[in-house]
Amino acid sequence: MIAIIDYGAGNLKSVNHALKGLGLETDITSNPERLYSADALILPGVGAFRDAMIELERLNLVEAIKENARNGKPILGICLGMQLFYEKSYEHGQWEGLGLLEGEVVRFKHDFKVPHMGWNQLMKGTDSALTDKLAENKYVYFVHSYYVVPKHLEEVVFWTDYGVKFPAMVQKGNLIGMQFHPEKSGETGITLLQAFGAMIK
């Protein structure tokens, strides 16, 4: 079973629908105990970094996420959920994240329209078993105003360029982050969600 973490800031229904379409069992939950009994976790997210961390703390989900990560359980962060994996964000101030991955989250600073919204191309980074069945240079769907500056470039599976090159997908062992929305990215997104589901032992 895949637990989709409900902290009031996610595309829960569309993520759940995509996973069920793949025949994967899901549970949308804000109960930290359910995270321990799940086979894998998904941390979705749309909204502000600070508000998300406050709500995760209020629901006692922070330590549950961290402990499951330490125990090697597959965890997928989507959009804001991926950004929350990192140490800190500069979104309207400076805020601490979950600290599961090293790096920080900053705002786009260029003449391009912000938020970065719509389809953009994936550029190959580090090899990952998750992307074995994916052809190169595929397009996926983004909606975000902030992006990750990672400390370890070898963790970046795919890059995307939007006036600046930024991580579109990262992986460190059992932790996977997708800055784009796989549930809105057509066949490419479904292929990646299927690969994540295959990580479940």
C-alpha positions in Angstrom: 0.0 0.0 0.0 1.2 3.5 -0.9 0.3 6.2 1.7 -0.4 9.6 0.1 0.3 12.1 2.9 -2.6 14.6 3.4 -1.5 17.8 5.0 -3.8 20.1 3.1 -1.4 21.1 0.4 -1.5 18.5 -2.3 -3.0 17.2 -5.6 -4.3 14.3 -3.6 -7.2 13.2 -5.9 -5.3 13.3 -9.1 -2.3 11.5 -7.7 -4.6 8.9 -6.1 -6.4 8.5 -9.4 -3.2 8.0 -11.4 -1.9 5.3 -9.0 -5.2 3.4 -8.9 -5.2 3.4 -12.7 -1.9 1.5 -12.4 -3.5 -1.0 -10.1 -1.7 0.2 -7.0 -3.3 0.2 -3.6 -3.4 3.6 -1.9 -4.4 5.3 1.3 -4.8 9.1 1.6 -4.0 9.8 5.2 -2.8 12.4 7.7 -2.3 9.8 10.4 1.4 9.3 11.2 0.9 5.7 12.3 -0.4 4.8 8.8 2.9 5.9 7.4 4.7 3.1 9.3 2.4 0.4 8.0 2.6 1.6 4.4 5.0 0.0 1.8 5.8 3.4 0.3 5.0 7.1 0.8 4.1 10.0 -1.4 4.5 13.6 -0.2 2.6 15.7 -2.7 2.4 19.5 -2.5 1.0 22.7 -3.9 1.5 26.0 -2.0 3.9 27.7 0.3 6.9 26.0 1.9 6.5 27.6 5.4 2.8 26.7 5.6 3.5 23.2 4.6 6.2 22.6 7.2 3.9 24.1 9.9 1.1 21.8 9.0 3.4 18.7 8.8 4.6 19.6 12.3 1.1 20.2 13.6 0.0 16.8 12.4 3.1 15.1 13.9 4.1 13.9 10.4 7.7 15.3 10.3 9.3 12.6 12.5 7.3 9.9 10.9 8.5 10.9 7.4 12.1 11.1 8.6 12.0 7.8 10.4 10.5 6.0 7.4 13.1 7.6 5.2 15.9 6.4 7.5 14.4 2.9 7.4 14.7 2.8 3.6 11.1 3.0 2.7 10.5 4.4 -0.9 9.3 8.0 -0.6 8.3 10.2 -3.5 8.1 14.0 -3.2 6.1 15.8 -5.9 6.5 19.5 -6.6 6.5 21.3 -3.2 6.8 17.8 -1.7 10.2 17.4 -3.4 11.3 20.9 -2.1 10.4 20.0 1.4 13.0 17.2 1.3 15.7 19.8 1.4 17.4 21.7 4.2 15.9 25.2 3.7 13.8 27.4 1.5 14.0 31.2 0.9 10.3 31.5 0.1 9.1 34.7 1.8 11.8 34.4 4.5 14.1 31.5 5.4 12.5 28.3 6.6 13.9 24.9 7.5 12.7 21.8 5.6 12.9 18.1 6.4 16.6 18.0 5.7 16.5 14.6 4.0 18.5 15.9 1.1 21.2 18.6 1.1 20.5 21.8 -0.7 18.2 24.8 -0.7 15.2 26.2 -2.5 15.3 29.6 -4.2 13.1 31.7 -6.4 13.5 32.1 -10.2 15.3 35.5 -10.8 15.2 36.3 -14.5 12.9 37.9 -17.1 11.0 34.8 -17.8 7.4 34.6 -16.6 7.0 33.2 -13.0 5.6 30.8 -12.1 7.2 28.4 -14.5 4.0 26.8 -15.8 3.4 24.3 -18.5 5.4 21.6 -20.4 9.1 21.5 -20.4 11.8 19.1 -21.5 13.8 16.6 -19.4 17.5 16.6 -19.9 19.4 13.5 -18.7 21.5 13.7 -15.5 22.5 10.7 -13.4 21.4 7.1 -14.4 18.5 5.7 -12.4 16.7 2.3 -12.6 13.5 4.4 -12.4 14.1 5.9 -15.8 15.3 2.8 -17.7 12.0 2.5 -19.7 11.9 6.3 -20.4 13.0 7.7 -23.8 15.2 10.8 -23.6 14.1 14.4 -24.0 10.5 13.8 -22.9 8.3 16.6 -21.8 6.6 16.9 -18.4 4.3 19.4 -16.7 5.5 22.0 -14.2 3.9 24.6 -12.0 6.4 26.3 -9.6 8.0 29.6 -8.7 10.9 28.1 -6.7 13.5 25.5 -7.6 16.1 23.4 -5.8 19.8 24.2 -5.8 21.2 20.8 -4.7 24.5 20.3 -3.0 25.1 16.9 -4.7 24.7 17.1 -8.5 25.1 13.3 -8.8 21.6 13.0 -7.2 20.0 14.8 -10.2 18.4 12.3 -12.5 16.9 14.9 -14.8 17.5 18.6 -15.4 15.2 21.2 -17.0 16.1 24.6 -18.3 13.9 27.7 -17.6 16.3 30.6 -17.8 18.4 28.6 -15.4 19.2 24.9 -15.2 17.4 23.2 -12.3 16.7 19.7 -11.0 13.5 18.2 -12.5 14.0 14.8 -10.8 16.3 13.7 -8.0 17.1 10.4 -6.3 19.1 9.4 -3.3 18.5 5.7 -2.6 14.9 5.4 -1.5 14.2 9.1 -1.8 12.8 10.4 -5.1 11.8 13.9 -5.9 9.9 15.2 -9.0 9.6 19.0 -9.4 7.1 18.4 -12.1 3.6 16.8 -11.7 3.8 13.1 -12.9 0.1 12.8 -12.5 -0.4 15.6 -15.1 2.5 14.5 -17.4 0.8 12.0 -19.6 2.5 8.8 -20.5 5.9 9.9 -19.3 4.5 10.7 -15.8 2.6 7.4 -15.7 5.8 5.5 -16.6 7.6 7.1 -13.7 4.8 6.5 -11.2 4.8 2.8 -12.4 8.5 2.6 -11.8 8.1 4.1 -8.3 5.4 1.5 -7.6 7.8 -1.2 -8.7 10.1 -0.2 -5.8 7.7 -1.7 -3.3 9.0 -4.9 -2.0 
